[in-house]
Amino acid sequence: MTDLRRRLGGIRAVTYSVPDIAAMESAYGEVLGYAVIDRGRVAPERAALWQAPEAAGRRYVSMISASDEIVPLHFVETLHVEPWHALTTHGWNATEIIVEDVNKLAERIEGSPFRRIGGPRPLTNYPKISAMQVIGPAGECVYLTHAPPGCGMELGPARAFVGRVFSVVAGGPDIAAMNQAYARAFTNTVRPPKPTPIGIINEANGLPADHKTDLGLVELEWGTVLELDGYAEAMGPRATRAGDLPPGMAVVTLDVRAGGDGYDPDAVLPPRLSEAPDDRLQAWLGAAGERIELLATDRSAA
């Protein structure tokens, strides 16, 4: 039988829904060295693709790091008034960025709009990797990670003091369903979950320090990964205004290999969020409620 699944490439963008895009532009520019590459208003077609028609016409700003690897962060203004707390609800919860020197960056973070909540310290499963976790101006969680050669994961070096996004983290109530959703739809390797104590998750949710979260990985290309976290019962869906993007980390854009002759995406993927404006861009809703844009491409390199 022909395998109709496609293969995910790399992470191409992360979209956040935030109350103050000027604050994001200032913080990411002055502290992390990001630069604006675009600004404007969300097109109705893009808002419809996200199944968030209320986002149409909202202002946005797009920024990239000083690295020559273009993985923009899009900040879209929101009307959400309820505070959002990263690492406590289902869906996308954290963005991980490769950096040259996490200890020097920790010094720069002090007194900035970013609040340090963990590290720098070695990771439990990969002790040669050192990471720091911060909360940004809109309540978003960002991991800032140094991963030297021989660390156990082929992430590639940072090409700037603060480099590219190499990992995004989704949390949900059923880690098996999350893993199966990616395994059914794509040919990428999906690593089985490994129970791991994650201090910042435990602290954010009032869990015991020794509580272990089931942590799984979907291996992508070009040194990028998706992390899937099985959240405890105390953590629930994210409150979202009807017809709008969820607050905070809202959408992740991924490359995906175009299907061959006879490929029918609706026969493999779960139902789309909405009809896509063109065949190259589709939207998918994961098992944890994470919104994903799939950008069809034939690229074989970053």
Backbone as CSV, one residue per row, in Angstrom:
resi,resn,N_x,N_y,N_z,CA_x,CA_y,CA_z,C_x,C_y,C_z
1,MET,0.854,-1.200,0.000,0.000,0.000,0.000,0.886,1.244,0.000
2,THR,0.522,2.217,-0.809,1.284,3.460,-0.884,1.143,4.251,0.414
3,ASP,2.262,4.730,0.919,2.252,5.551,2.136,1.894,6.979,1.732
4,LEU,0.716,7.418,2.131,0.243,8.753,1.741,0.736,9.853,2.665
5,ARG,1.479,9.476,3.695,1.931,10.503,4.628,2.999,11.393,3.977
6,ARG,3.056,12.625,4.443,4.111,13.529,4.006,5.169,13.656,5.109
7,ARG,6.231,14.404,4.811,7.306,14.595,5.781,7.410,16.055,6.163
8,LEU,7.443,16.311,7.473,7.642,17.671,7.947,9.099,18.061,7.750
9,GLY,9.310,19.311,7.327,10.663,19.818,7.169,11.130,20.505,8.442
10,GLY,11.197,21.815,8.435,11.665,22.554,9.601,10.651,23.576,10.071
11,ILE,10.977,24.223,11.180,10.138,25.306,11.720,10.401,26.556,10.902
12,ARG,9.345,27.182,10.421,9.512,28.351,9.560,8.995,29.651,10.167
13,ALA,8.153,29.595,11.173,7.677,30.826,11.822,6.885,30.457,13.062
14,VAL,6.798,31.408,13.995,5.946,31.273,15.175,5.122,32.552,15.288
15,THR,3.819,32.382,15.488,2.907,33.526,15.592,2.349,33.618,17.003
16,TYR,2.422,34.815,17.557,1.909,35.078,18.901,0.755,36.075,18.825
17,SER,-0.210,35.893,19.706,-1.312,36.827,19.855,-1.040,37.617,21.134
18,VAL,-0.802,38.941,21.005,-0.284,39.729,22.128,-1.054,41.038,22.269
19,PRO,-1.130,41.583,23.479,-1.885,42.815,23.684,-1.159,44.081,23.250
20,ASP,0.166,44.047,23.137,0.934,45.265,22.860,2.104,44.920,21.944
21,ILE,1.938,45.105,20.633,3.006,44.718,19.716,4.199,45.667,19.826
22,ALA,3.979,46.890,20.258,5.104,47.812,20.443,6.030,47.314,21.556
23,ALA,5.439,46.766,22.617,6.250,46.230,23.711,7.064,45.037,23.245
24,MET,6.489,44.211,22.372,7.214,43.055,21.850,8.368,43.508,20.959
25,GLU,8.103,44.471,20.096,9.144,44.982,19.207,10.298,45.557,20.005
26,SER,10.003,46.277,21.054,11.046,46.877,21.879,11.858,45.808,22.606
27,ALA,11.181,44.861,23.253,11.881,43.852,24.050,12.731,42.932,23.191
28,TYR,12.150,42.400,22.125,12.894,41.459,21.292,14.001,42.163,20.509
29,GLY,13.790,43.435,20.205,14.832,44.177,19.508,15.984,44.560,20.416
30,GLU,15.690,45.153,21.562,16.736,45.669,22.431,17.458,44.583,23.217
31,VAL,16.758,43.512,23.598,17.358,42.496,24.453,17.893,41.311,23.646
32,LEU,17.129,40.853,22.655,17.519,39.655,21.910,18.100,39.961,20.535
33,GLY,18.144,41.233,20.159,18.771,41.598,18.897,17.945,41.293,17.670
34,TYR,16.642,41.128,17.825,15.766,40.880,16.677,15.506,42.180,15.917
35,ALA,15.253,42.058,14.615,15.004,43.213,13.765,13.669,43.046,13.035
36,VAL,12.981,44.145,12.811,11.697,44.127,12.105,11.935,43.902,10.616
37,ILE,11.200,42.954,10.040,11.272,42.731,8.594,9.956,43.049,7.893
38,ASP,8.887,43.173,8.665,7.581,43.448,8.049,6.633,43.933,9.134
39,ARG,5.695,44.745,8.730,4.598,45.139,9.600,3.387,45.448,8.723
40,GLY,2.209,45.319,9.277,1.010,45.561,8.487,-0.219,45.111,9.239
41,ARG,-1.223,44.631,8.488,-2.459,44.146,9.086,-2.777,42.757,8.543
42,VAL,-3.341,41.925,9.383,-3.623,40.544,9.007,-4.665,40.502,7.898
43,ALA,-4.344,39.803,6.819,-5.267,39.668,5.697,-6.442,38.775,6.098
44,PRO,-7.640,39.077,5.589,-8.797,38.232,5.914,-8.580,36.772,5.539
45,GLU,-7.846,36.527,4.444,-7.606,35.147,4.022,-6.760,34.385,5.045
46,ARG,-5.783,35.068,5.626,-4.931,34.406,6.626,-5.721,34.166,7.904
47,ALA,-6.527,35.141,8.307,-7.349,34.973,9.503,-8.331,33.823,9.319
48,ALA,-8.891,33.687,8.114,-9.813,32.592,7.842,-9.092,31.251,7.897
49,LEU,-7.860,31.209,7.399,-7.074,29.981,7.441,-6.867,29.537,8.879
50,TRP,-6.631,30.480,9.773,-6.447,30.166,11.188,-7.764,29.835,11.884
51,GLN,-8.888,29.983,11.178,-10.229,29.908,11.758,-10.356,30.933,12.884
52,ALA,-9.835,32.111,12.598,-9.860,33.215,13.556,-10.250,34.494,12.815
53,PRO,-11.477,34.574,12.295,-11.875,35.736,11.500,-11.765,37.054,12.247
54,GLU,-11.849,37.008,13.574,-11.746,38.235,14.357,-10.350,38.852,14.266
55,ALA,-9.358,38.067,13.843,-7.995,38.592,13.721,-7.785,39.401,12.449
56,ALA,-8.709,39.315,11.513,-8.575,40.061,10.258,-8.481,41.554,10.527
57,GLY,-7.518,42.208,9.889,-7.346,43.650,10.042,-6.529,44.051,11.251
58,ARG,-6.171,43.107,12.107,-5.355,43.438,13.276,-3.926,43.767,12.852
59,ARG,-3.283,44.645,13.579,-1.892,44.996,13.293,-0.970,43.843,13.675
60,TYR,0.127,43.724,12.950,1.147,42.744,13.286,2.516,43.333,12.983
61,VAL,3.532,42.753,13.617,4.922,43.062,13.293,5.678,41.741,13.246
62,SER,6.561,41.590,12.258,7.362,40.372,12.096,8.825,40.718,12.328
63,MET,9.521,39.856,13.095,10.907,40.109,13.458,11.749,38.849,13.263
64,ILE,13.043,39.039,12.949,13.973,37.923,12.833,15.231,38.230,13.635
65,SER,15.958,37.172,13.978,17.188,37.336,14.740,18.304,37.819,13.831
66,ALA,19.469,38.100,14.421,20.626,38.542,13.646,21.245,37.394,12.853
67,SER,20.783,36.176,13.091,21.247,35.023,12.324,20.783,35.148,10.881
68,ASP,21.492,34.461,9.957,21.069,34.481,8.560,20.019,33.411,8.268
69,GLU,19.547,32.715,9.308,18.477,31.726,9.168,17.158,32.420,9.460
70,ILE,16.292,32.513,8.470,15.083,33.325,8.603,13.938,32.482,9.157
71,VAL,13.692,32.630,10.448,12.553,32.008,11.115,11.858,33.127,11.893
72,PRO,10.951,33.850,11.243,10.391,35.036,11.892,9.460,34.717,13.053
73,LEU,9.388,35.663,13.964,8.371,35.688,15.005,7.357,36.743,14.596
74,HIS,6.094,36.347,14.486,5.017,37.274,14.130,4.247,37.626,15.398
75,PHE,4.111,38.904,15.684,3.343,39.357,16.835,2.077,40.051,16.328
76,VAL,0.922,39.456,16.621,-0.375,39.952,16.167,-1.118,40.525,17.360
77,GLU,-1.663,41.733,17.198,-2.381,42.335,18.316,-3.662,41.553,18.609
78,THR,-4.066,41.559,19.865,-5.236,40.812,20.290,-6.144,41.680,21.146
79,LEU,-7.394,41.268,21.255,-8.333,41.950,22.142,-8.530,41.180,23.443
80,HIS,-7.783,40.108,23.625,-7.878,39.340,24.870,-7.522,40.232,26.051
81,VAL,-8.338,40.180,27.072,-8.061,40.962,28.273,-7.698,40.063,29.449
82,GLU,-8.082,38.779,29.377,-7.740,37.862,30.447,-6.243,37.545,30.388
83,PRO,-5.547,37.537,31.519,-4.118,37.195,31.513,-3.911,35.761,31.067
84,TRP,-2.837,35.522,30.340,-2.490,34.188,29.868,-1.216,33.749,30.559
85,HIS,-1.188,32.522,31.029,-0.025,32.014,31.743,0.540,30.824,30.980
86,ALA,1.717,30.988,30.427,2.364,29.909,29.683,2.583,28.698,30.589
87,LEU,2.593,27.516,29.985,2.894,26.245,30.647,1.758,25.759,31.531
88,THR,0.575,26.345,31.400,-0.548,25.947,32.256,-1.766,25.490,31.474
89,THR,-1.783,25.664,30.137,-2.952,25.301,29.343,-2.526,24.510,28.111
90,HIS,-3.494,23.891,27.463,-3.222,23.063,26.301,-2.901,23.911,25.070
91,GLY,-2.114,23.341,24.175,-1.727,24.029,22.947,-0.243,24.380,22.961
92,TRP,0.141,25.345,22.127,1.542,25.777,22.078,1.886,26.531,23.351
93,ASN,3.032,26.212,23.949,3.378,26.818,25.231,4.764,27.418,25.313
94,ALA,5.683,27.046,24.441,7.034,27.582,24.556,7.746,27.521,23.213
95,THR,8.634,28.484,23.008,9.503,28.553,21.837,10.936,28.457,22.318
96,GLU,11.742,27.640,21.652,13.129,27.446,22.076,14.071,27.987,21.007
97,ILE,15.006,28.818,21.430,15.919,29.513,20.526,17.353,29.153,20.875
98,ILE,18.160,28.863,19.867,19.569,28.530,20.068,20.373,29.814,20.287
99,VAL,21.290,29.803,21.246,22.086,30.992,21.550,23.552,30.605,21.687
100,GLU,24.428,31.599,21.564,25.876,31.350,21.649,26.360,31.167,23.079
101,ASP,25.870,31.977,23.985,26.368,31.957,25.360,25.213,32.280,26.300
102,VAL,24.626,31.252,26.863,23.436,31.447,27.673,23.751,32.178,28.975
103,ASN,24.968,32.044,29.495,25.313,32.726,30.744,25.446,34.232,30.538
104,LYS,26.072,34.631,29.443,26.152,36.064,29.141,24.775,36.635,28.842
105,LEU,23.946,35.835,28.170,22.595,36.300,27.875,21.790,36.479,29.156
106,ALA,22.026,35.620,30.151,21.334,35.753,31.431,21.634,37.104,32.077
107,GLU,22.860,37.585,31.913,23.225,38.894,32.451,22.454,40.001,31.730
108,ARG,22.288,39.849,30.424,21.565,40.860,29.654,20.076,40.866,30.008
109,ILE,19.542,39.695,30.340,18.116,39.566,30.661,17.757,40.330,31.942
110,GLU,18.682,40.376,32.899,18.394,41.013,34.191,17.960,42.462,33.988
111,GLY,16.833,42.828,34.616,16.329,44.193,34.527,15.613,44.506,33.229
112,SER,15.406,43.500,32.381,14.744,43.705,31.090,13.272,43.312,31.195
113,PRO,12.498,43.471,30.107,11.096,43.020,30.133,10.931,41.511,30.214
114,PHE,12.031,40.758,30.067,11.973,39.307,30.203,12.247,38.928,31.663
115,ARG,11.431,38.016,32.181,11.580,37.559,33.569,12.122,36.129,33.565
116,ARG,13.265,35.939,34.180,13.874,34.614,34.203,13.137,33.720,35.192
117,ILE,12.739,32.511,34.736,12.025,31.576,35.610,12.802,30.272,35.814
118,GLY,13.913,30.104,35.087,14.697,28.896,35.254,16.054,29.019,34.602
119,GLY,17.059,28.371,35.189,18.393,28.330,34.599,19.148,29.650,34.716
120,PRO,20.291,29.679,34.001,20.812,28.628,33.126,21.266,27.402,33.926
121,ARG,20.915,26.230,33.371,21.351,24.976,33.966,21.313,23.882,32.902
122,PRO,22.054,22.788,33.116,22.034,21.669,32.165,20.659,21.004,32.123
123,LEU,20.296,20.462,30.958,19.045,19.732,30.829,19.191,18.335,31.446
124,THR,18.094,17.828,31.991,18.117,16.520,32.649,18.535,15.414,31.689
125,ASN,17.929,15.396,30.496,18.193,14.305,29.559,19.430,14.541,28.701
126,TYR,19.880,15.791,28.610,21.044,16.131,27.787,21.932,17.088,28.584
127,PRO,22.743,16.577,29.488,23.484,17.429,30.431,24.506,18.359,29.782
128,LYS,24.898,18.116,28.534,25.816,19.028,27.871,25.108,20.254,27.314
129,ILE,23.784,20.205,27.261,22.989,21.343,26.807,22.613,22.188,28.015
130,SER,22.827,23.492,27.922,22.487,24.409,29.010,21.386,25.353,28.544
131,ALA,20.351,25.515,29.359,19.195,26.321,28.947,18.723,27.234,30.070
132,MET,18.128,28.332,29.636,17.487,29.284,30.533,16.071,29.494,30.012
133,GLN,15.117,29.634,30.921,13.734,29.873,30.518,13.293,31.245,31.034
134,VAL,12.604,31.983,30.174,12.146,33.317,30.540,10.692,33.490,30.136
135,ILE,10.035,34.431,30.786,8.681,34.856,30.407,8.791,36.248,29.801
136,GLY,8.219,36.408,28.603,8.315,37.671,27.886,7.203,38.640,28.225
137,PRO,7.165,39.788,27.535,6.229,40.860,27.870,4.758,40.470,27.770
138,ALA,4.426,39.480,26.922,3.031,39.070,26.755,2.714,37.793,27.521
139,GLY,3.617,37.378,28.417,3.407,36.155,29.173,3.895,34.915,28.457
140,GLU,4.541,35.081,27.288,5.020,33.942,26.511,6.287,33.359,27.134
141,CYS,6.457,32.051,27.011,7.634,31.376,27.535,8.633,31.138,26.413
142,VAL,9.887,31.510,26.660,10.961,31.315,25.691,12.103,30.577,26.380
143,TYR,12.548,29.489,25.752,13.743,28.790,26.209,14.920,29.326,25.396
144,LEU,15.997,29.676,26.054,17.207,30.171,25.394,18.302,29.164,25.696
145,THR,18.802,28.496,24.657,19.551,27.248,24.828,20.894,27.268,24.119
146,HIS,21.915,26.812,24.832,23.241,26.608,24.238,23.464,25.112,24.082
147,ALA,23.736,24.688,22.836,23.897,23.265,22.541,25.199,23.056,21.779
148,PRO,26.287,22.742,22.482,27.589,22.595,21.821,27.671,21.304,21.021
149,PRO,28.658,21.184,20.136,28.871,19.917,19.417,29.046,18.763,20.394
150,GLY,28.473,17.607,20.061,28.582,16.445,20.924,27.610,16.443,22.086
151,CYS,26.582,17.306,22.004,25.637,17.419,23.120,24.591,16.312,23.116
152,GLY,24.517,15.538,22.056,23.528,14.473,21.981,22.367,14.768,21.068
153,MET,22.257,16.017,20.599,21.238,16.395,19.629,21.899,17.230,18.542
154,GLU,21.591,16.913,17.294,22.197,17.621,16.172,21.390,18.880,15.867
155,LEU,21.633,19.920,16.637,20.855,21.150,16.510,21.530,22.185,15.627
156,GLY,22.817,22.058,15.411,23.528,23.076,14.643,23.876,24.260,15.530
157,PRO,24.974,24.963,15.225,25.421,26.062,16.076,24.563,27.316,15.898
158,ALA,24.593,28.165,16.910,23.981,29.488,16.773,24.826,30.321,15.813
159,ARG,24.190,30.989,14.889,24.905,31.821,13.927,24.854,33.300,14.307
160,ALA,24.412,33.555,15.530,24.384,34.908,16.098,24.323,34.743,17.608
161,PHE,24.528,35.827,18.351,24.461,35.746,19.805,23.130,35.128,20.231
162,VAL,22.035,35.562,19.605,20.736,34.904,19.738,20.350,34.442,18.338
163,GLY,20.245,33.132,18.143,20.060,32.576,16.809,18.609,32.291,16.466
164,ARG,18.392,31.105,15.882,17.087,30.770,15.319,16.248,29.931,16.281
165,VAL,14.959,29.890,16.009,14.068,28.956,16.695,14.403,27.540,16.221
166,PHE,14.642,26.638,17.162,14.907,25.251,16.771,13.918,24.268,17.383
167,SER,13.062,24.726,18.296,12.094,23.826,18.908,10.869,24.607,19.341
168,VAL,9.717,23.961,19.249,8.474,24.521,19.772,7.812,23.449,20.619
169,VAL,7.109,23.863,21.658,6.585,22.930,22.656,5.070,23.033,22.737
170,ALA,4.404,21.895,22.560,2.954,21.816,22.741,2.649,20.933,23.934
171,GLY,1.670,21.334,24.720,1.253,20.544,25.871,-0.202,20.146,25.744
172,GLY,-0.534,18.937,26.166,-1.918,18.482,26.084,-2.205,17.383,27.079
173,PRO,-3.474,16.987,27.195,-3.872,16.040,28.237,-3.591,14.581,27.910
174,ASP,-3.295,14.269,26.639,-3.153,12.877,26.220,-1.920,12.744,25.339
175,ILE,-0.778,12.407,25.940,0.472,12.342,25.184,0.413,11.263,24.102
176,ALA,-0.296,10.164,24.362,-0.405,9.112,23.351,-1.145,9.624,22.118
177,ALA,-2.223,10.359,22.319,-2.977,10.908,21.191,-2.146,11.924,20.430
178,MET,-1.357,12.715,21.131,-0.513,13.703,20.469,0.528,13.018,19.595
179,ASN,1.206,12.022,20.156,2.207,11.283,19.393,1.584,10.603,18.178
180,GLN,0.443,9.963,18.374,-0.209,9.232,17.295,-0.649,10.158,16.171
181,ALA,-1.082,11.380,16.508,-1.531,12.309,15.478,-0.401,12.627,14.504
182,TYR,0.794,12.880,15.038,1.934,13.181,14.160,2.416,11.931,13.433
183,ALA,2.397,10.784,14.108,2.854,9.550,13.476,1.924,9.126,12.339
184,ARG,0.631,9.347,12.508,-0.323,8.986,11.456,-0.199,9.886,10.242
185,ALA,0.096,11.178,10.472,0.059,12.149,9.387,1.386,12.316,8.666
186,PHE,2.504,12.020,9.346,3.811,12.351,8.787,4.788,11.185,8.954
187,THR,5.822,11.169,8.124,6.814,10.088,8.166,7.953,10.379,9.131
188,ASN,7.960,11.521,9.778,9.027,11.867,10.719,9.076,10.884,11.888
189,THR,10.259,10.708,12.439,10.413,9.872,13.630,9.738,10.546,14.818
190,VAL,8.898,9.820,15.505,8.232,10.304,16.710,8.771,9.486,17.882
191,ARG,9.545,10.120,18.730,10.151,9.404,19.854,9.116,9.165,20.944
192,PRO,9.101,7.986,21.530,8.142,7.709,22.609,8.393,8.631,23.791
193,PRO,7.345,8.951,24.527,7.508,9.874,25.654,8.375,9.294,26.755
194,LYS,9.109,10.196,27.397,9.989,9.814,28.495,9.623,10.658,29.719
195,PRO,9.214,10.038,30.825,8.866,10.818,32.017,10.058,11.633,32.503
196,THR,9.849,12.942,32.613,10.944,13.850,32.939,10.451,14.932,33.897
197,PRO,11.147,15.182,35.011,10.758,16.313,35.865,11.106,17.627,35.180
198,ILE,10.122,18.496,35.006,10.334,19.798,34.365,9.953,20.859,35.386
199,GLY,10.976,21.445,36.008,10.755,22.334,37.134,9.830,23.501,36.850
200,ILE,9.981,24.137,35.685,9.162,25.323,35.417,7.694,24.965,35.233
201,ILE,7.402,23.774,34.695,6.009,23.329,34.577,5.438,23.031,35.953
202,ASN,6.212,22.345,36.773,5.740,22.030,38.119,5.469,23.290,38.933
203,GLU,6.381,24.237,38.844,6.203,25.477,39.600,5.006,26.267,39.105
204,ALA,4.815,26.337,37.773,3.714,27.113,37.210,2.352,26.546,37.594
205,ASN,2.301,25.242,37.882,1.019,24.592,38.146,0.865,24.092,39.579
206,GLY,1.796,24.471,40.447,1.699,24.060,41.837,1.833,22.565,42.031
207,LEU,2.611,21.917,41.165,2.820,20.477,41.259,4.049,20.182,42.117
208,PRO,4.139,18.990,42.677,5.326,18.634,43.460,6.592,18.737,42.613
209,ALA,7.694,19.064,43.238,8.948,19.257,42.522,9.393,18.003,41.789
210,ASP,9.001,16.830,42.297,9.426,15.585,41.657,8.394,15.052,40.657
211,HIS,7.336,15.821,40.374,6.348,15.380,39.373,7.009,15.271,38.009
212,LYS,6.722,14.188,37.289,7.329,13.974,35.976,6.308,14.166,34.863
213,THR,6.712,14.904,33.860,5.903,15.134,32.667,6.368,14.196,31.564
214,ASP,5.421,13.538,30.889,5.784,12.698,29.743,6.199,13.598,28.595
215,LEU,7.467,13.478,28.194,8.043,14.359,27.180,8.391,13.537,25.942
216,GLY,7.759,13.882,24.820,8.040,13.216,23.557,8.598,14.204,22.550
217,LEU,9.204,13.679,21.480,9.800,14.526,20.452,9.404,14.040,19.068
218,VAL,9.140,14.988,18.176,8.977,14.711,16.751,10.197,15.287,16.063
219,GLU,10.995,14.434,15.443,12.223,14.882,14.803,11.904,15.544,13.460
220,LEU,12.348,16.785,13.300,12.180,17.511,12.054,13.512,17.555,11.317
221,GLU,13.628,18.420,10.324,14.868,18.561,9.570,15.604,19.818,10.016
222,TRP,16.879,19.921,9.580,17.688,21.109,9.798,17.876,21.426,11.275
223,GLY,17.985,20.363,12.101,18.246,20.580,13.508,17.085,21.166,14.274
224,THR,15.873,20.817,13.904,14.697,21.334,14.608,13.835,20.174,15.094
225,VAL,13.071,20.419,16.160,12.221,19.379,16.742,10.928,19.992,17.262
226,LEU,9.906,19.142,17.363,8.696,19.484,18.105,8.748,18.725,19.427
227,GLU,8.510,19.409,20.516,8.405,18.743,21.812,6.937,18.626,22.182
228,LEU,6.547,17.439,22.604,5.171,17.178,23.018,5.176,16.814,24.494
229,ASP,4.444,17.573,25.304,4.408,17.360,26.750,3.027,16.876,27.174
230,GLY,2.999,15.805,27.948,1.740,15.320,28.503,1.442,16.024,29.813
231,TYR,0.452,16.909,29.780,0.162,17.735,30.941,-0.698,17.004,31.977
232,ALA,-0.569,17.430,33.222,-1.318,16.848,34.323,-2.800,17.229,34.220
233,GLU,-3.640,16.497,34.955,-5.085,16.721,34.885,-5.484,18.124,35.315
234,ALA,-4.684,18.757,36.161,-5.030,20.087,36.657,-4.945,21.158,35.577
235,MET,-4.320,20.834,34.450,-4.118,21.816,33.383,-5.161,21.585,32.294
236,GLY,-5.805,22.678,31.828,-6.918,22.521,30.901,-6.781,23.350,29.645
237,PRO,-7.839,23.420,28.844,-7.815,24.187,27.605,-7.589,25.670,27.865
238,ARG,-7.059,26.359,26.876,-6.800,27.793,26.986,-8.069,28.578,26.653
239,ALA,-8.430,29.513,27.507,-9.589,30.357,27.238,-9.313,31.232,26.023
240,THR,-10.197,31.155,25.038,-10.007,31.883,23.778,-11.320,32.517,23.356
241,ARG,-11.269,33.777,22.950,-12.458,34.459,22.463,-12.946,33.782,21.191
242,ALA,-14.270,33.685,21.026,-14.847,33.043,19.852,-14.349,33.725,18.578
243,GLY,-13.872,32.947,17.632,-13.435,33.480,16.353,-12.095,34.169,16.378
244,ASP,-11.333,33.991,17.455,-10.054,34.688,17.575,-8.931,33.675,17.756
245,LEU,-7.699,34.161,17.630,-6.544,33.350,17.959,-6.469,33.154,19.466
246,PRO,-5.939,32.020,19.910,-5.702,31.880,21.348,-4.655,32.892,21.798
247,PRO,-4.722,33.366,23.022,-3.717,34.321,23.497,-2.355,33.655,23.639
248,GLY,-1.303,34.463,23.528,0.049,33.949,23.661,0.524,33.244,22.410
249,MET,1.266,32.159,22.586,1.807,31.399,21.460,0.659,30.715,20.741
250,ALA,0.376,31.131,19.488,-0.881,30.755,18.850,-0.733,29.797,17.671
251,VAL,0.247,30.031,16.802,0.370,29.247,15.568,1.845,28.975,15.299
252,VAL,2.150,27.774,14.814,3.502,27.439,14.363,3.427,27.048,12.894
253,THR,4.328,27.606,12.083,4.395,27.291,10.657,5.524,26.303,10.420
254,LEU,5.209,25.216,9.717,6.178,24.170,9.421,6.228,23.911,7.916
255,ASP,7.425,23.636,7.405,7.546,23.132,6.048,6.999,21.721,5.988
256,VAL,6.418,21.357,4.862,5.975,19.989,4.655,6.184,19.646,3.189
257,ARG,6.668,18.454,2.931,6.906,18.029,1.565,5.585,17.869,0.830
258,ALA,5.517,18.407,-0.371,4.305,18.287,-1.170,4.031,16.820,-1.484
259,GLY,2.771,16.423,-1.477,2.421,15.036,-1.764,2.560,14.712,-3.244
260,GLY,2.760,13.444,-3.551,2.905,13.010,-4.931,1.563,12.777,-5.591
261,ASP,1.584,12.142,-6.752,0.356,11.859,-7.487,-0.576,11.014,-6.637
262,GLY,-1.824,11.404,-6.598,-2.811,10.655,-5.845,-2.861,11.018,-4.376
263,TYR,-2.011,11.966,-3.947,-2.002,12.351,-2.533,-3.275,13.123,-2.194
264,ASP,-3.950,12.713,-1.148,-5.177,13.358,-0.693,-4.986,13.742,0.764
265,PRO,-4.704,15.026,1.052,-4.421,15.404,2.439,-5.554,15.094,3.391
266,ASP,-6.792,15.174,2.908,-7.922,14.934,3.800,-8.078,13.458,4.155
267,ALA,-7.378,12.587,3.408,-7.421,11.161,3.734,-6.418,10.802,4.818
268,VAL,-5.488,11.704,5.076,-4.415,11.429,6.031,-4.481,12.340,7.245
269,LEU,-4.625,13.627,7.012,-4.647,14.591,8.105,-6.029,14.657,8.742
270,PRO,-6.098,15.083,10.006,-7.403,15.395,10.599,-8.045,16.528,9.811
271,PRO,-9.321,16.799,10.038,-9.991,17.869,9.286,-9.230,19.185,9.387
272,ARG,-9.172,19.885,8.278,-8.499,21.179,8.269,-9.290,22.183,9.110
273,LEU,-8.569,23.198,9.595,-9.259,24.265,10.308,-10.241,24.973,9.382
274,SER,-9.838,25.184,8.129,-10.675,25.884,7.162,-10.097,25.643,5.780
275,GLU,-10.799,26.087,4.766,-10.300,25.954,3.411,-9.123,26.902,3.202
276,ALA,-8.048,26.389,2.637,-6.852,27.196,2.427,-7.015,28.106,1.218
277,PRO,-6.390,29.307,1.257,-6.476,30.215,0.104,-5.721,29.693,-1.107
278,ASP,-4.732,28.810,-0.908,-4.047,28.182,-2.033,-3.562,26.811,-1.582
279,ASP,-3.148,25.995,-2.521,-2.809,24.608,-2.216,-1.513,24.472,-1.426
280,ARG,-0.666,25.507,-1.402,0.626,25.403,-0.732,0.526,25.618,0.771
281,LEU,-0.555,26.212,1.235,-0.672,26.534,2.657,-1.961,25.952,3.214
282,GLN,-1.831,25.145,4.239,-2.977,24.542,4.899,-2.848,24.762,6.405
283,ALA,-3.943,24.609,7.104,-3.916,24.710,8.565,-4.446,23.420,9.161
284,TRP,-3.841,23.017,10.258,-4.162,21.748,10.908,-4.286,22.000,12.396
285,LEU,-5.181,21.280,13.035,-5.353,21.363,14.489,-4.873,20.063,15.106
286,GLY,-3.853,20.150,15.962,-3.291,18.960,16.576,-4.144,18.442,17.718
287,ALA,-3.734,17.309,18.268,-4.515,16.648,19.308,-4.569,17.444,20.602
288,ALA,-3.634,18.368,20.795,-3.637,19.206,22.002,-4.293,20.561,21.737
289,GLY,-4.861,20.722,20.536,-5.454,22.001,20.170,-4.453,22.967,19.580
290,GLU,-3.221,22.500,19.294,-2.210,23.390,18.718,-2.511,23.659,17.246
291,ARG,-2.455,24.928,16.869,-2.730,25.321,15.487,-1.431,25.337,14.694
292,ILE,-1.451,24.635,13.565,-0.260,24.472,12.745,-0.556,24.925,11.330
293,GLU,0.338,25.718,10.754,0.319,26.016,9.329,1.297,25.073,8.638
294,LEU,0.864,24.448,7.566,1.718,23.562,6.789,2.012,24.247,5.444
295,LEU,3.276,24.567,5.226,3.699,25.238,3.998,4.348,24.205,3.081
296,ALA,3.671,23.828,2.015,4.190,22.823,1.098,5.421,23.354,0.380
297,THR,6.458,22.536,0.357,7.716,22.972,-0.235,8.440,21.770,-0.814
298,ASP,9.339,22.037,-1.735,10.213,20.994,-2.285,11.640,21.194,-1.814
299,ARG,11.840,22.109,-0.839,13.186,22.397,-0.386,13.815,21.179,0.276
300,SER,15.090,20.995,0.021,15.818,19.898,0.643,16.893,20.390,1.587
301,ALA,16.999,21.704,1.748,17.990,22.285,2.662,17.437,23.553,3.251
302,ALA,18.028,23.964,4.375,17.553,25.168,5.063,17.856,26.410,4.262
